[in-house]
């Protein structure tokens, strides 16, 4: 079983890979905002993805500032994104089923009166 920290890290990698797949020319600031992490966190994730060979850097062709980069998924990155997407979806479906079961149980308690607050003696 994976740790919660590993799941959060994989979720962040998933979100960044997904965002880059949609638009490789997003800035780190835009990625951070869309992924819900800090700019420093996105920088760290991008360096890790580049280091693993999942993302490569390319020049952002339309930018006046040639220091801007495009973050392009490699074939290995596309395969990894598909693998992470599958695990992410499985985990979210399990969470959904658990939450639905808890909601159903609470609704049942309320319907039967078991979830009502105890009456205070006068």
Secondary structure by P-SEA (a helix, b strand, c coil): cccaaaaaaaaaaaaaaaaaaacccccaaaaaaaacccaaaaaaaaaaaaaaccbbbbcccccccccbbbbcccaaaaaaaaaaaaaaaaaaaaaaaaaaaaaaaaaaaaaacccccccccc
